[in-house]
């Protein structure tokens, strides 16, 4: 990634391949495991495992942001997306904007 140190770039490159549904499954699993432990009377273990869910969900959100809004790696990738590439707008929306721009 541009403007990031080497460690951040490597971490984001590795984690952006993790499917979001897998992370949400882990979070849900920790909630179920926590409820099971609580039902078995293991309160300390239930509280410990239950705290994994928000941590995993926060990681899933970070992962989604990295996948969605990551900057181009290099000039070649930026050129492939074009000068009008937007992090928010779809390609169809950009084409529509191009077609309605007044000629100057």
N, C-alpha and C positions, 0 to 999 in steps of 0.2 A: 504494500500500500504506500502511496505517496504520503509524505509528511509524518511518517510513523517510524519508530525505531525497529530494528531487526527482530527483536523478541515479539513485539506486537504484531508485526507482519506475519511472522511464522505461526503465531497462535491463531490469528484470524484466518489464515489460509487453511489451517488444519481443522478448525472448528466450524467453518462455514459449510463443510460437507456433512455435518451431523443433521439428520432430518429433524425438523421441529416437532413432529408428532412423536418421535422417540423420546425427546426430552419431556414432553407433556405426559407421556406414558410413565416415565420414571417418577415424575411429580405425583401423579395420581396413585402410583404404586406405593409411594412413601406415605400418603394419606391413609390408604387401606391398611398398610402394615402397622401404622401408628394406631389406628382404631382397633386392630386385632390385638396388639400388645396391651392396649388399655383394657380391653375386654378380658384378657388373661391376667389382669392385675399387675402388670409390669409398668407402672406409671412412669418411672424415670426413663426407661427405654422407649416408651411411647412418645414422651415429650421430645426426646433426642431425635428419633426418626421423623416425627411430625415436623420438626424444624427444617428438614431437608426440602420439603415441597416449595416454600417460597424462594429458597436459594436456587433450586433447579429452574423454577419459573423465571427468575431474574436472568439466569444464564440463557434460557430459551429466548427471552426478549432481546438480550444483547446479540445472540446468534442471528436472530431475524433481522435486526438492524444492520449487522455486518453484511448479511446476504443481500439486503435490499438497497442499501445506500453506500456500498463500497465504491471508492474512487477507482478510476482506471489505473492499472498497474504501470503502464508505460504509454509512451506516445502512440505506439501502434494500436493498442487497445482503444485509446481515446479517439483516434482517427477512424477506427472501425465503427464507433458509435456516432461519429459526426460532431460538428461544432454545435449543433442545436440539441444535442442529447441532454435530457433532463433526468434528474434523479426521481422526479415525481410524475412527470407526464409520460404517457404511453406513446409509442411510435405513431399510432393512429391519430392521437391528439396533436402531435407535432405536425403531421402531414396536413391536418385540417387547418391549423394555424398558418402554415405556409400558403395554403390556397386562398385564404381570405385576407392576406396582407396587401395593403394598397401598394401599387407600384409608385416608386418615387423617382 
